[in-house]
Amino acid sequence: MAPFRREKSHQRGGFQSRRGKPVTGRNNRNGSRSGNAGAPFQASRVDETINNNSENSGAKSESEDSHEEAEEPLSLEESSDSDSDPKEKPYNLLLQTLKPQAIPLGEPKRKRRKIEPVEVPTSLHAEYTEANGDLDGIQTDDEEAASEEDSADESGEDGNAAKLDYFTRHFADHDEQDTVKRIRAVTEKLWVAENSRLGASWSWMRRYPKTSQGSELNGHDNKSRPLGFKFKPKFEKAARQLLSDRNEPLKQLSTSVLSYQDVLFSARSLENAEEVRRLAGVHALNHVFRTRDRVLKNSARLSKIDHDEELEFRDQGFTRPKVLMLMPTRNSCVKMVDAIIALCEPEQQENKKRFQETYARVDDNFSPDKAEDFKDLFGGNDDDMFRLGLKFTRKAVKFFSHFYSSDIILASPLGLRTALSGDKNKKQDYDFVSSIEVVIVDQSEALLMQNWEHVEYIFEHLNLQPKEAHGCDFSRVRSWYLDGHARYFRQTVLLSAFNFPSLNRLYTQNMLNIDGKVKISAICNGAMIDIGVPIKQTFSRFEIADPASEPDDRFNYFTSAILPSLVKTSSQALGGQQGTLLFVPLYADFVRMRNYLASSSSTQNVSFGSISEYASVKEVARARSHFLTGRHSILLYTERAHHFRRYRLKGVKRVILYGLPENPLFYREIVGDFLGSSIAQAAVESHRTSVRSLFSKLDLLKLERIVGSERYLSLLSEKGDMFDFT
């Protein structure tokens, strides 16, 4: 027989195999081997026949169960513990009698009550035990101490002196009646608002359900119990540094995120990008590891209870993935993964080489005139079609894990939508995002320039009831998952360089956290202040009858108030105004304007070119050349074309903004850099240049970023429709 290793089980009266699984081949009460027709074991002492026979038969069963694994020779110490030779029994018994606490020879041994292990069907617990191996039911001294500490924190749920952490309060410790009231208030949009300033440059706004007291900000829950932060030891130092940041907005961001409130942070920048990523990594890892520890600890408790004892733990969702991170490019994914790996410091990284080969790239060839934000976004691998699963165990992390066995999913909106919606060869499947508890959307302003519909589609399919069970143990599923209320417990964190209407719509319609939501934004000085050249800037307001008719109202205003003078100056044979850049943010408006200029009888004498995000390199080069030489007097230019390519257009002498850009940096570049370059090269005098921008009341956020927080309201409310700044 092949050698075997016997390990003491934490379950009374039995053994565990080398994989940590309970041995099912038990001996029956009369000492015979159940289910195994072997020769009876001959003991040397009648008094210990039952005990010794039971012990050796259990060891045989263990050897057979572990036969598939690689055979390892037993050490001398282990082999001496196997009791395979009956002749050694009297000598071993004599040694035991010489010990101080040995059992007297005449006193029979006390029978140990045998408890069969609780059989749990294929479930999330099975996935956790497969990933963590010896963690299931086996704890080191440090882990046992940590478990006792967790138990002490979780057991004190009744007194005011019991201090709960935000994780436990948000996901486990709920007053059912209070939760129902909060959910009703959220569905009826009954929010209580709190506004304040964070210094002179930041604004802070919080909304929470009307039935709650909003006392979490003061470190207490609705029962006046003190609340605190609790982190895994690996992340304690990084988390405390974030909570004590000297930068007040980042400190408030960390406090709100780590206390499981929804957050819209519209002040992400190159300067704080690394710290924001570290915060996202700390929060995601702490959530994943604490969720796993709770599941394993409760599973160990269930395996030790009697059959007649009733004990219920609601600590899981329908599927394993708990954190979803959306980001624009593979390079941004690499930066986030690097931050995560630096925090958890795993001993093994499975498939890391494959990840480096398919995601990382260092061959950046940017021209010196490219902006720093452009280099940061499009440096490295700028592919926007990807999805990646990360699976964490006690000592390792696995890249490219299957979604249903992953803990964190990192993806671009396009990559995740293709996985959710399916294709010709794959049916629609969104069950793996049914139990997402934390969503982090990084660089939202970049996602806006890709296709925001993908983001909205993803949020529409989060936390829906799964179509299949996927091996779920429904006896462990939290009640609010079963009730279809998971979206009210999900935390959503939106990180962006600036706020925009689509982001606000997510904040209003999809951020339904019963613990409230926070919005942190910067006080804008105005992009027009920093253009660097003395140019007359005119803002023209047009009225709209209805939000749905805004595109038509804008087009009618442009063709009636601006285009006639533009055609007149552009079509004059001698001394005509050339070099007019017509900036059109949306592609639909761009196509409409291009078709009108090409087909209208009033513009038949106007020559124009166009550059859009869909133009080929050859078409762009021809349009730029004709515009510079004066062959084309008007050049149409879209915002997405500028975002993805960041051209430095030459020959610009006049700028007309059909709509304000979403990104305030684009205003500085188009107005300050393009016109400033022409002035510096003496192609035009500064007093002969001009900038004219169209806006309506729906452009409130754009207008604030360009003219400043102190001026934009007056432009929307004052009489008249023309506002000049020099």
N, C-alpha and C positions, 0 to 999 in steps of 0.2 A: 504493500500500500504506500502511496506517495506520502511523504511527511506532511503534516498539517500544523497550523498555528492556532492555538486556542487563546481567545481573549475573553476577559471577564466582561460580562454584560452589566449595563446599568439597570436592566430589568431583572427583577428578582426571580430566581429559580430558573434561569436560562442562560444561553450564550448568544453571542452575536458573531456573524461571519466576518471575514476580513473587510468586506465592503460596508460593514456597519448595519447590515440588514438582520432582523431577528430570524433565527433558525426555526423553521416550521416543523421539522421532523422531531417532535417531542416524544418522550417515553410516556407510556400510560402508567397508571398508578401502581399496577402490580409488577412493574419493573421490566416488562417485555417491550421490545422495540416495535412501535406501531408503524405499519407500512413497510417493514423491512424483515424479510424472512432469513435472518442470520442465526448462527449457533448461539445458544445461551451463554452468557458470560459467567465463568466460574470464579466466585469470590473466595478468598482464603478465610474470611471471618463471617459467620452467619449474621452477627449483629449489625453489620454495615452493608449487607447485600443490596438493600433497596437503594441506599444513597449512592454507593459506588457504581452500581449498575446504571443508575440514571445518569450519573456524571459522565461515564465513559461512552454511553450510547449517544449522549448529546454531542460529545466530541467527534464521534464518527460521523454524525450527521453534518457537523460543521465542515469536516474534511471533504465530504462528498459535495457539499454545496460550493465550496471554494476550489474544486478541482479544475475548473476552467481557467483560473488565474495562473500566472507564472509561479512555478514552484520555487520556494525559498527554503533552504535548510534551517532547521531550528538551532538556536544557540544552546549551549549547555544548560544555561539557566532555564530556558523555555522547555527544553526536553525533559528536565527533571521535574517539571510541574505537570506533566501529562498523565502520570499515574498509570502508565501502560503495563507495568510489571506488577502482578499481584503480590509477589514475594516481598516487595518493599513496604507493604502496608504495616506490618507490626513495628518495623523500625521507625517509620514516619510517625506512627502513633506514640511511640516512646519519646520521640523528640518533642511532640506536642505536649505531653504531660509534664515535661521539664520546664515549660514556659510558665511565667507568673500567672497568666490569665487562662491557662489551659482548662479545658472542660474535664471534670473528674471522669475516671474510667467507668464508674458504675452508673453515671447519669447519661441517659440517652440524649442524643442531639435533638435540638428543637427543629421541627419541620419548618421549612420556609415555604410560605404561601406562593404558589406559582400563578402569575397573572399573564394571560395570553396577550400578546400585543394587539392593539386596536388596528384593524385593517382599514386603511383609507384608500378608496379607489383612486385611479389616476387623476391627479389634481395638481394644483399649483405646488402643494407640498412635495409631490414627487419630483417636480422640476427643481425645487430648491435642494432636496436631498441629493439629487443627481449632480447638481452643481457644486454642492458643498461637502459631499462625502461624509467624513467623520464628524461633521458638525451636528448631524441628526441624532439627538439624544446623548451625545458625548461632549462634555465641556471640560476645558482646562480649568485650572484654578482661577486664572484671570477672568475667564469667561463666566465661571460660576459667580465670582464676585460681582461682575458686571450685571449678571442676570438678577442677583439679589438686589443690586442697586436699582435696576429697572423696576423690579417688583415693588420695592419700597416706594418708588415714585408713583407707580400706577395704583398701588393699593390705597393710598390716601386720597380718596375722592370725595370724602364727606365733610371734613372739617375745613374751616377757613385757613388753617395753618398749613394744609397740604398744598404744596407748590407743584403745579402742573406745568409741563412744557407745552409749547405751541403745537408740536406734532401730535401729542396724545390728546390734547383738547380738541383739535380740529378733526381728527379721524376716529377717535375712540370714545372720548368722554363727552357724551351728548345728553342733554335734557330733551327727551322726545317732544314734549309739548313746546318747548322753546324753539326747537328745530323746525317744527311744523309752522309755527308763527313766522319764523324768518323766511322760510321758503315761500309762504303765501305773500309776504311783503315784497319779496324779490319778483315774483311773478306778476304782482300788481304794480310794480315799479314805484313802490313806496320807499324812497331813500331819504335819509337825513344827511344834509351836506355840512361839511366843515371846511373852511378855507383859511389859509394863513400864508405868510411870507417866510421864506427861508433866506434871511439876509436881504440884500438889496437886489439880487439878480435872479431869484428863484421864487416860484409860486408852488404851493402845495394844496391839494384838494382831496378830500376824502368823502366817500359815500358809504353808508352802511344801512342795513335794513331798519325800518322805523321802529320795529318792536324791540330791537337790541339797544343796549346802552352805549355801545362804542367804547367801552372801558378798556378794551385791549390795548389801547394806546398808553394807558396808565399802568399797564402790567397786571391787569386783573380781568377775569372773565365775568360773565353775567351773574355769577354767584358770589362775586367779590373775593374769589380765591386768587392768590398771587400766581402769576404766570412767569415763566422764565424760558430761556433758551437752553437746549441740551443737544450736544453734538457728540459724534463718535470721536474717540481720542485722536485719530489721524487728522481730523479736520478742525479740532478745537482751536488751535492757534490761529489758523487762517480766518476762521469765522469771527473770533474775538477781535482780530485786527480790522476786519471789515465793519464791525459794529462800533468800533471806537475811532473810525476815520475822522480826520480833522475836516475833511470836505463835508459840509453839512448835507448837501443833496445826496451824495453817495452814502452817507451814514443813514439818512432816512430811507434811501432805496434798500440798503441791506436790512434795516429793521423791518420794513414792510414785507420784503421777500421772505425772510427767514421766519416771519410770524404767519405765513401762509395767507396773506391777503393778495388780491389781484392788484397788479401794478402796471401802469402805463408811464414809462420813463422816456420822455422825449428830449433828452439832453445827452445822448450818447455821442462821444467824440473820439478823435484819435488819441487824445490825452488820457481819457479814462477807459479806453476800450479793454485794456488788459485787466484792469481791476473789475470791470463788469463781467468779463469772462470768468475770472476767478470766483466771483460771487455765484454765478450760474453753476459752476462746477461744484462748489462747496454745497450748495443747496440740493442739487440733483443727487450727488453721492450720499449725502447725509440722509436724504429721504429714502433712497434705495436700500442702504445698509440697515437703517432702522426698521424699515418694513420687513426685510428678510429676517432680521434677528427676532422680531416679534412672531413671525410665522414659525420659525424653528423652535423657539422657546415654547410656544403653545402646543406645537406638535409633540414635543417631548413630554409635556404635561399630560396630553391625551393618551400617550402610550403607557402611562403608569397608573391610570385610574382603574378601578374595579368595573366589572360589567354592569353592576347595579347602580353605579354612581353616574349621575348626569352632570356633564360639564360641557358648556358650549363656548366656542371662541369664534367671533366674527372678525376676521383679520385679513381677508383677502378680497380681491376683485374677481371678475370672470376670467381674465387672462393675466399673464405675468408682466408685460411692459407697463411701467409706471411713469416714465418721464419721456416727453417728446420735445425735441429741440429742432426748430426750423431755422435755416440759415441760407444765404444766397448761393454760395459757391463751395466747391470742394476745398479750396484753400481756407475758407473760414471754418470749415469742418475740421481741418487739420489743426488750426489754432485752438479750437474748443477742445478737441481730443487731447492735445498736448497739455492744456490746463488741467483736464481731468486726470490724466496719467500722473502729472506732477503732484497732484493732491493725494491720490490713493496709493501710489508707489507699489504696484503689484510685483510679485516675484517673477511671474511669468506673463508673457504677452503673446497669446496665440494668434497667428495670422498677421502679426505686426508687419512683417516684410511685405506681404501682399498689400496691406494698407498703404505703406510708404510708396510702393511702386505705382499704385492706381490713384492716389490722392495727392501726394506731395510732388511739387515741382519747383525748381529754383532758377530756371532759365528765364529770368525776366529781362526783357529788352525794351525798356521805356525810354522815350526821348526825354531830355532834361526839362522840357517845358510842361510835362504832365504834372497835374496837381497831386498833392500827397494823398488825398482821400481816394483818388483814382488808383494810385499805386497800391494802396492798402486793400482796396476791394478787388482789383483785378490782378494783383500779383500772384505768382504761383499758378496753380491749376484753377482756372476760372470756369470750369464746367458747371453748369447749373442743373444737371440731371444726375442725382445720386440719392441713395438711401443706405443707411448703415445701422446695424444692430450691435450693441455692446452688451455682453453678458459678464457679470461679475461673480466670482467665487471668493472664498476666503483668502486665497493667495494668488489668484490669476485673473486676467481679463481676456475675453475672447472677442476678437473682431469678426465681423460678418456672421454673427450668430443669427439663427432663424428668428424672425420677429416674435413668434409665440414663445420662444425661450430667452428673449432679450429683456434686459432691465431698462436700458436707455435706447431710444431710437433717434438718430440724427439724420435729417433729410432736408432736401430742398423741396419747396412746394410742388414743383413739377414732378420730381422723383416720387414723392409720397402719393400724389394724386394718381399717378399711373398704377401704383400698387393698390390703391383703394378702389378705383373704378374698373380695373381689369382691362382686358383686351380681347381679341378674337380667340386666343388660346387659353384664357384664364378668366374665370368668373369674378364678379365683384366680391371683394372681401374687405370688410372694415371691422371685423371682430377683434383684431389685434390691438385696436385703439379704443376698445370699449371700456378699459379700466385705466386709462391715462389719468393720473392725478396731478401732474405738474406739466404745464406747457410753457416753454420759453421760446419766444420769437425774437431772434437777434437780427440787427441791421434791417429793420422793417422798411426803411426808406429804400433800400436796394431791392427788396421784394416787390415794392410798388412798381418799380421800373421793369420788372419781369412780367408777371401776370398776377394781379391781385386776386383774380377769380379763383385761382388754385388755393390760396390761403382761406378764402371764404368756404370753398368746398370742403376743405379739411375740417374746419371748425363745425360745419354742419354734420359731419359724420363722427365726431368725437362723442364718446360715452353713450352710444346707442346700445340697445339690448342686442346681444349677439344672436346670430341665426343658428349657431351650433354650440354644443356644450364645450368642445375642445378639452375634454377630460376634467372639467371643473367640478370641484367638490362644493356643492351648493350649501352644505351645512356649515361651511366656513366663510361664505360670502357675506359681506357687510349688508345690513338691511337696506341702506339707502341705494345700493346697487340694484337690489332686487326690486325696489320701488320705482326705479327709473329716475332717481334724483342725483345721480353721480355728477352731473354738470354743476350742481349747486355746491359741491364740495371740491371741485377741480380748481386749482390755482392757475391763473394765466398771467404771464409776465411778458409784456411787450416792450422791447427796447428799440429806440429809434433816435436818429439825429434830430428829427423834428416831427411835429404832429401834422396829421393830414386827415381829411374827412373819412377816408376808408378805415383808418386806424381808430378814429373816434366811433365809427359805427360798430367795430368790434368791441370797443370799450362799453358801448351802450347795450348792445344786443347779446353778446356772447360771454361777457364777464359777469357771471351771476353768483359769485362767491357769497355765501351767507355770512362770512366774516368781513365783508366789505371790500372796497377797492379804492386805490390811491392813484392819483395822477400828479406827477412831478414834472414841471416844465420850466424853461428858462424865460426870463424877462428879456425881450428882444430890443436891441438898440436900433436895428434897421440895417439891412444890407446896403441901402443906398448911401449910407453915411461913409462907407469905406471903399468907394469905387476908385478914389485916388486921383481923379481928374475933374476939373470944373466944368460940368456939363449940365445943361438945363434938362430937368426930368419932369415930365408931365404925366399925370395920372387922370384918366378919363373914366368916369363912372357912367354906366348905362343901367337903365331900369329893366327889371324883368317882371312879367306878369305871373309866372308860375315857374317853380324849379324845373319842371319837365320841359318847358319851352326856352330854357336858358341858352342852349346852343343856337337856336334860331334867332333869339333876341341879340345875341352877340354878333352873329353874322350880318343881320340887318343893320345894326349900328355901324359895323365896320364898312360895309359897302356903301352906306349913305353918308357917313360923317368923315371917314378917313380916306377911303379908296379914291374918290374923285381928285383930291389934291395930290395924292400919290401918283396917279396916272398922268396928271398934268405936268408935274415936274419931271417925271421919268421919261416921257415921250418927246420932250422938247429936243430938237436936233442940236441946238447950240446952247451951251450953258445949262443943260439939263442936270437934274440931281441924280447922280448914280450912286451905287453902293448902298442900297437900302436893304437891310437885313430884316426879314419878316419872321419873327419867332412864333411858332405855332406849337403849343405843348402837346395836344392830343393828336393822334394819327388820324382819327375820323375827321377832325376839323382841317387837318392838313390836306387830306384828299379832297374835301369839299372846296377848299380855297384854290387848290391847284386846278381842279376842273373848271372853276369859275374864271380864273385868269386865262385859261386856255380857250374857253368857248364863248365868253361874254363879248358882245360887240363893243362895249365900252373900254375893253382892255386889249383890243386887237393890235394896238401899236406899242404894247408893253412887252418887253422881252424879260423872261425870268428863268431861273433855274431852281432846282429843289434838291435837298439832301434829307433823307429820312433814315430810320433805322434799318430799312429793308433795301436801301440802295447798295449796289455793288461798289467795289473799290474803283473800278473804271468810271462809273457814273459819278461818283463823288469827286474824283480828280478832274473830270471834265467840267462839272458844275463850279468847282472852286476856281479853276483857271479862267473860265468865261466871266465869272463875277469879278475877279481881280483885274482883268483887262478891260472891263466895261462893256463887254458884249452882252452880258445880262445885267440889267439895272436893278433887278430884285432877286433876292435869294431866299427861298422858303427853307426853314430849318426847324426840325422837331426837337423836343426836349429829350426823348429817348436816344436820338442820334448823338446828342451832346453827352448824354450820360455814358453811353457805351464806348464812344470813340474820343470824346473830348478834343475836337478839332480846334486849331488856332486859326480862325478865318482871317484873311487879310483883305483889305479894300473896303472895310465897313466904315461908312460915313454917317449913317443914320440907322437907328434901331426902332422898330415898331414891335411891341409885344402884343400879339393877338390875345394872349392870356398870360398871367403871371406864372413863372416857374414854381414848381413845388419846392425845389431845393434852392435856398437863398444864395448858395455859393454860385449857382449858375447865373444869377443876376449880376453878381460882381464880375464874373468872367466875361459875360456877353457885353455888358455895358462898359465896365472898367478896362478890361484887357483888350477887347476888340477895338473899341473906339480910342482907347488910350494909345494903342499901337499905331493907329492911323495918325493921331495927333503928333506922336513922337517922331514919326517918319515924315512929317510935314505934308502928308497927303491931304489934310483938311485942317482948317483952323477950328479951335475949340468953340468959338461963338457960332460957327456954322453947323455944328453937330447938334443933334437932339435925340431925346428918348421919349417915346410915348407908349404908355401901358394902359390896356383896357382891363377893367375890373367891375364886378358886381358884388352884391351883398353876400353871394355864395362864396366869394373868394376871401372871406374874412381871415382865415388862418394864413393864407399866402400873403395877404396885404400886411398883416402884423409883422411877419418876418422881414419884409422888405422896407416898410416905412417906419417900423418900430411900434412897441406896445403903447407908447404915449400918444401916437398920432393916428393910428388906424381907425379908431372910433369916430374921430372928427371927419375923416374922409367919407365915412359911411352915412353920417347923419347931417352934415352941413348942407346948406343950399348950394346949388350949382353942381356942375358935373366935371369941371376942369380944376385941377390942383397942380400948381407948379412949385418945384423945388430947385434951387440952384446951389 
